[in-house]
Amino acid sequence: MSETLPDIQSQPDHRGVPLRKAGISGLRYPMVVWDREEQRQQTIGTFRMTVELPREYRGTHMSRFITALENHRGEVSLDTVPDLVDELRNRLDAERAHVHVTFPYFIRKKAPVSGLGSSLGVDCWFDGDAGERDAVFTLGVSVPVMTLCPCSKEISAYGAHCQRSEVRMQIRFRELVWIEELVTIAETSASAPIFPLLKREDEKWVTEHSYDHPVFVEDLARNVALRLHRDVRVTWFEVEVENEESIHAHNAYATVSSDDMKPRD
């Protein structure tokens, strides 16, 4: 029957307007990502998949995006995203294709003193963009951490204000960098990590540890950037840090990328 039905999307378009991206977005789909400890982790991805649409084509074929994703059985990784993007290009006869997927990822953490285990959720994303002769793959992670203000500690007779902060990292790399590694970079660059489960002895540790490691939002951004800059696997990075300030009516913000830094020695 499909051979007898008209293919409206393939009809020619005479307005002369090419579209940089056309396709589908907001697709929630089961997916599998690599897990350093468990090898594979089941999660839910929200996908945006597009292709470059030449001026002479009226539309894309949406079913072909789902077919390409189904062919990879929802596995999204450094190995599979380039193949998925190439398949989109071929299926839709496009010069460029783009895949962007966001997903929650869970890491098992132990409380610092009691050792009780719990799962910390971090927001992650993959971004793949490819033409016939070039391809770019980007991994992004958003990590919640704790920061304590150095100025507040210095000028106060006792105590210091602290807040939850968010470290957003995007990297491109020549060798695999695990999501867990990026989480560790963010946590060790901050005043203290965030834990889902804390007993009183753990809370005491976090409070005192953060007091001994105060950082401004600028400090946190630079700390993360330097660690990424020293990692020879990383070819490009961008860091954004935002503090949800506890005593101000605004947030504090800082950003830096590898383009802003001196080349490695």
C-alpha positions as CSV (number, residue, x, y, z in Angstrom):
1,M,0.0,0.0,0.0
2,S,2.9,2.4,0.8
3,E,3.9,2.3,-2.9
4,T,0.5,3.6,-3.9
5,L,0.3,6.4,-1.4
6,P,1.6,9.8,-2.4
7,D,5.0,10.9,-0.8
8,I,4.2,14.5,0.1
9,Q,7.5,15.1,1.9
10,S,9.5,14.3,-1.3
11,Q,7.6,16.9,-3.3
12,P,9.8,19.7,-4.6
13,D,9.8,23.1,-2.9
14,H,10.2,26.2,-4.9
15,R,10.7,28.9,-2.2
16,G,14.4,28.6,-2.3
17,V,14.9,28.4,1.5
18,P,17.2,25.7,2.9
19,L,16.8,24.5,6.5
20,R,19.9,24.0,8.6
21,K,18.0,21.5,10.8
22,A,14.7,19.7,10.3
23,G,13.5,16.6,12.0
24,I,12.1,15.5,15.3
25,S,12.5,16.6,18.9
26,G,11.1,15.8,22.3
27,L,11.2,12.0,21.7
28,R,11.5,10.1,24.9
29,Y,13.0,6.7,24.2
30,P,14.7,3.9,26.3
31,M,18.4,3.9,25.9
32,V,21.6,2.3,27.2
33,V,24.8,4.1,28.1
34,W,28.2,2.9,29.2
35,D,28.7,2.6,33.0
36,R,32.2,2.4,34.4
37,E,31.2,0.2,37.3
38,E,28.3,-1.9,35.9
39,Q,29.3,-1.7,32.2
40,R,25.8,-0.7,31.0
41,Q,23.1,1.4,32.5
42,Q,19.5,1.6,31.4
43,T,18.0,5.1,31.3
44,I,15.5,7.3,29.4
45,G,16.7,9.7,26.7
46,T,15.0,12.7,25.2
47,F,16.1,12.9,21.6
48,R,16.3,15.7,19.0
49,M,17.4,14.3,15.6
50,T,17.7,16.5,12.5
51,V,19.2,16.7,9.1
52,E,20.1,19.5,6.8
53,L,17.3,20.0,4.4
54,P,18.2,21.4,0.9
55,R,16.1,24.2,-0.6
56,E,14.6,21.8,-3.2
57,Y,13.1,19.4,-0.6
58,R,9.7,20.1,1.0
59,G,10.2,17.9,4.2
60,T,11.8,15.0,5.9
61,H,10.5,11.5,6.6
62,M,10.0,11.3,10.4
63,S,9.6,7.6,10.5
64,R,13.2,7.2,9.3
65,F,14.6,8.9,12.4
66,I,12.9,6.4,14.6
67,T,13.9,3.5,12.4
68,A,17.6,4.6,12.6
69,L,17.4,4.8,16.4
70,E,15.7,1.4,16.7
71,N,18.4,-0.1,14.6
72,H,20.9,0.8,17.4
73,R,18.5,-0.6,20.0
74,G,18.8,2.6,22.1
75,E,22.6,2.3,22.8
76,V,24.1,5.7,22.8
77,S,27.9,6.0,23.2
78,L,31.1,7.3,21.6
79,D,30.9,4.2,19.3
80,T,27.3,4.3,18.3
81,V,26.5,8.0,17.9
82,P,28.7,8.5,14.8
83,D,27.0,5.4,13.3
84,L,23.6,6.8,14.1
85,V,24.4,10.2,12.6
86,D,25.8,8.5,9.5
87,E,22.7,6.4,9.1
88,L,20.5,9.4,9.4
89,R,22.4,11.1,6.6
90,N,22.1,8.1,4.4
91,R,18.5,7.3,5.1
92,L,17.4,10.9,4.5
93,D,19.8,11.7,1.7
94,A,21.3,14.6,3.7
95,E,24.7,16.2,3.7
96,R,24.6,16.8,7.5
97,A,22.8,15.2,10.4
98,H,22.7,16.0,14.1
99,V,21.7,14.0,17.2
100,H,21.2,15.6,20.6
101,V,20.0,13.5,23.5
102,T,19.7,14.4,27.2
103,F,19.3,11.7,29.9
104,P,19.6,11.1,33.7
105,Y,22.6,9.1,34.8
106,F,22.9,7.6,38.3
107,I,26.2,7.1,40.3
108,R,26.4,5.1,43.5
109,K,28.0,7.1,46.3
110,K,29.0,6.3,49.8
111,A,28.5,8.8,52.6
112,P,31.9,10.0,53.8
113,V,31.8,8.6,57.4
114,S,28.9,6.1,57.8
115,G,29.6,4.6,54.4
116,L,25.9,4.3,53.6
117,G,25.2,4.0,49.9
118,S,22.8,5.9,47.8
119,S,22.3,7.0,44.1
120,L,23.2,10.5,42.9
121,G,21.5,11.6,39.7
122,V,23.3,13.8,37.3
123,D,21.9,15.3,34.0
124,C,23.9,14.4,31.0
125,W,23.8,14.9,27.2
126,F,25.4,13.6,24.0
127,D,25.7,15.7,20.9
128,G,26.7,14.3,17.5
129,D,27.0,16.4,14.3
130,A,28.5,15.0,11.1
131,G,28.8,15.7,7.4
132,E,30.4,13.5,4.8
133,R,34.0,14.5,5.7
134,D,33.8,15.7,9.3
135,A,32.2,14.7,12.6
136,V,32.0,16.2,16.1
137,F,31.0,14.3,19.2
138,T,30.4,16.1,22.5
139,L,29.7,14.8,26.0
140,G,28.0,17.0,28.6
141,V,27.5,16.5,32.3
142,S,25.8,18.8,34.9
143,V,27.0,18.1,38.5
144,P,25.6,19.5,41.7
145,V,28.2,20.4,44.3
146,M,28.5,22.6,47.4
147,T,30.5,25.8,47.7
148,L,31.4,27.9,50.7
149,C,32.2,31.6,50.3
150,P,35.9,32.5,51.1
151,C,34.9,36.2,51.7
152,S,32.1,35.2,54.1
153,K,34.5,33.0,56.0
154,E,37.2,35.7,56.2
155,I,35.1,38.6,57.4
156,S,32.7,36.7,59.7
157,A,33.4,36.2,63.4
158,Y,32.0,32.7,63.1
159,G,30.5,30.6,60.3
160,A,30.3,31.3,56.5
161,H,27.4,31.2,54.0
162,C,27.4,28.3,51.5
163,Q,25.2,27.2,48.6
164,R,24.5,24.5,46.1
165,S,26.3,25.0,42.9
166,E,26.0,23.5,39.4
167,V,29.0,22.6,37.3
168,R,28.2,22.1,33.6
169,M,30.9,20.6,31.5
170,Q,31.1,19.8,27.8
171,I,34.0,18.0,26.4
172,R,35.3,16.5,23.2
173,F,38.0,13.8,23.5
174,R,40.2,11.4,21.5
175,E,40.0,8.6,24.1
176,L,37.1,7.6,26.3
177,V,36.4,9.8,29.3
178,W,33.8,8.3,31.7
179,I,30.9,10.3,33.1
180,E,32.1,9.3,36.6
181,E,35.5,11.0,35.9
182,L,33.8,14.3,35.1
183,V,31.7,14.0,38.3
184,T,34.8,13.5,40.3
185,I,36.5,16.5,38.7
186,A,33.5,18.7,39.7
187,E,33.3,17.4,43.2
188,T,37.0,17.7,44.0
189,S,37.1,21.2,42.6
190,A,34.3,22.4,44.9
191,S,34.1,22.9,48.6
192,A,32.3,19.5,49.1
193,P,30.4,16.9,47.2
194,I,26.6,16.5,47.3
195,F,25.3,13.3,48.9
196,P,21.7,11.9,48.6
197,L,22.0,10.2,52.0
198,L,23.8,11.6,55.1
199,K,23.7,10.7,58.8
200,R,24.7,13.1,61.5
201,E,28.4,12.1,61.4
202,D,28.4,12.6,57.6
203,E,26.8,16.0,57.9
204,K,29.5,17.0,60.3
205,W,32.2,15.9,57.9
206,V,30.6,17.8,54.9
207,T,30.2,21.0,57.0
208,E,33.8,20.9,58.2
209,H,35.2,19.8,54.9
210,S,33.5,22.7,53.0
211,Y,34.7,25.2,55.7
212,D,38.3,24.0,55.1
213,H,37.9,24.3,51.3
214,P,36.2,27.6,50.5
215,V,35.8,28.5,46.8
216,F,34.3,31.4,44.8
217,V,32.3,30.6,41.7
218,E,35.4,31.8,39.8
219,D,37.7,29.4,41.7
220,L,35.4,26.5,40.9
221,A,35.4,27.3,37.2
222,R,39.2,27.6,37.1
223,N,39.7,24.4,39.1
224,V,37.6,22.4,36.7
225,A,39.2,24.0,33.7
226,L,42.7,23.3,34.8
227,R,41.9,19.6,35.4
228,L,40.4,19.2,32.0
229,H,43.2,21.2,30.4
230,R,45.8,18.8,31.8
231,D,44.0,15.7,30.6
232,V,45.6,14.7,27.3
233,R,42.5,12.8,26.2
234,V,40.4,16.0,26.1
235,T,40.7,18.0,22.9
236,W,38.1,20.7,23.7
237,F,36.1,21.7,26.7
238,E,33.6,24.3,28.0
239,V,32.8,24.9,31.7
240,E,29.9,26.8,33.2
241,V,29.4,27.2,36.9
242,E,26.4,28.7,38.6
243,N,26.0,29.3,42.4
244,E,22.4,29.5,43.7
245,E,23.4,32.1,46.2
246,S,22.0,31.7,49.7
247,I,22.3,35.4,50.9
248,H,21.9,37.3,47.6
249,A,18.9,37.9,45.3
250,H,21.0,36.8,42.3
251,N,23.1,33.8,41.3
252,A,26.9,33.9,40.8
253,Y,28.1,32.7,37.4
254,A,31.4,32.0,35.6
255,T,32.4,30.3,32.4
256,V,35.6,29.3,30.6
257,S,36.6,27.1,27.6
258,S,39.7,25.6,26.3
259,D,39.7,28.3,23.6
260,D,40.4,30.8,26.4
261,M,43.5,29.1,27.8
262,K,47.1,28.9,26.7
263,P,48.1,25.8,24.7
264,R,49.6,22.9,26.7
265,D,53.4,23.0,27.1
